[in-house]
Every structure is written in structure tokens, then in C-alpha cells.
Amino acid sequence: MSGWKKKYSDILKEFKYSEKKDQESAILLNSILKKSDVNKKIINLVKGKTVFVIGSGPSLSIAIPKLKNFKKSIKIAADSSLKPLVENGIIPDIVVTDLDGDKNTLKKIAKTKSIFIVHAHGDNIEKLESAKKFKNCIGTTQSKPFSKIQNFGGFTDGDRGVFLANHYGAKKIILFGMDFGNRIGKFSNTKKSERKTKLMKLKRGKSLLEWLSTITKSELFTTSKPIRGFKKISYKDVDIIIT
């Protein structure tokens, strides 16, 4: 997407990541994935629709009972939110993952209709083989897209879900459990030693969404903490927006 190259360069500098390792990971994932019609399935799910994007921020606990009321709504979930969602009978249509989430939950829904967007980066090369288990799967990278590997933009699983919904032409995007504050949600399973980096990632993810809001054609809403460019709404407002 236009402007992403500069954003990616900033991410590499801030987190001291290796573009070469990102590319190596993407090449490996490309060799693992089979050709499929998953892109068509995503277009059918998302284009012109109202889409929920669900993260694992502190407000997810409050959001889950509300989400249960929207059984027919299209749901894109960051994989750290997957375990509590599935435990509450909510199976997302699309799961955005770099394979850091709960392995048992990923395994549990691997053969369902859920579509998995597996992200390749320099730190998850050894986990990519597990992508073979997913019935419906496409691969993404932050670096240059090629062959079966795509790049919709985004950095963390949560904001990549929003970028994905934008790429596939969602009419409206509503965020749940995506707080991007100074508190880390209990479902994210972040170790104390990783807390500082996690907060940096959340800050970067928020800034990317603020940037996306200036170029997207989708209408943007959040039930979580305010984000510039997104209309802050209550759970009651969701009923009005999706009709």
C-alpha cells in the first residue's frame, strides 16, 4: 500500500528488526503454503460489509458478552483474543496471527471455516510449519510481497486486522478490545520482561491506525479507548451502526 515502505522502515529502526530475517521468514512461509482461493473467500466476507476487529486489550472482558449478541457479524480477531472468544462460543471468521497465541485454541479451530492470516517475521521462523494445519490460510509480510505472500500493512495482530479489513473494502470497521493504552490486557500473556516492548508495540500500532484513518475509505469506529480518526461509540450504538 502507498506509504507503507516508510512506515516499515521506521518500525525496523525503532525495534532494531532485520529486514533480511523478515524476508527469509516470508520465503519459508511461501514454500509452506498451498495455492488457494482464500482471497476470494475474504472478499466475499468483508467487501462492503460491517466488520468487527477484536483485540485482547483490558476492555475485551466487557466486550465479550456484547459480542455474543452479534452472531452473524463478521469478526476478525487478533490471536491473543482467540482463547477467551472460543471459550465463550465465539468463533471468528478471520484470525490474524504470528503464531504466538494459545496453541491449543489455534489447533481447536484449525479445521473450521475460520480463515487464518499467518504473518511471517524474523522472530517466528521456527513456528511457521504449524501453518500447514490450517484449512484456510494466507501469508503476510511487513516487507515486499511476492508470490503467495501479501502485505496489507499493519504491525501488531490487532492493527493488522484493521488494515486487512481496509484492504478488502469493508464499509465499516468497529474495534472491540483494542485499547492501545498503558495497561496490557490479561489475555495477551505478556511476561514482565516483555512489558516495555509490548507497550512500544501498542503505541506503534495505534499510530499506524491513526495514519490509516487519513487514507481509508472505510468508516471507522471504536468501542474501546479513543483513537484519532475513529468515532468513539458505546456498545448500544453498535446496533444502530450495523443496521
Secondary structure as GFF3:
##gff-version 3
##sequence-region A 1 243
A	DSSP	alpha_helix	4	15	.	.	.	ID=ss1
A	DSSP	alpha_helix	19	32	.	.	.	ID=ss2
A	DSSP	alpha_helix	38	46	.	.	.	ID=ss3
A	DSSP	beta_strand	50	54	.	.	.	ID=ss4
A	DSSP	alpha_helix	60	67	.	.	.	ID=ss5
A	DSSP	beta_strand	74	78	.	.	.	ID=ss6
A	DSSP	three_ten_helix	79	81	.	.	.	ID=ss7
A	DSSP	alpha_helix	82	87	.	.	.	ID=ss8
A	DSSP	beta_strand	94	97	.	.	.	ID=ss9
A	DSSP	alpha_helix	103	108	.	.	.	ID=ss10
A	DSSP	beta_strand	115	120	.	.	.	ID=ss11
A	DSSP	three_ten_helix	125	133	.	.	.	ID=ss12
A	DSSP	beta_strand	136	141	.	.	.	ID=ss13
A	DSSP	beta_strand	149	150	.	.	.	ID=ss14
A	DSSP	alpha_helix	157	167	.	.	.	ID=ss15
A	DSSP	beta_strand	172	176	.	.	.	ID=ss16
A	DSSP	three_ten_helix	186	188	.	.	.	ID=ss17
A	DSSP	three_ten_helix	192	194	.	.	.	ID=ss18
A	DSSP	alpha_helix	195	212	.	.	.	ID=ss19
A	DSSP	beta_strand	219	222	.	.	.	ID=ss20
A	DSSP	beta_strand	231	232	.	.	.	ID=ss21
A	DSSP	alpha_helix	235	242	.	.	.	ID=ss22
###
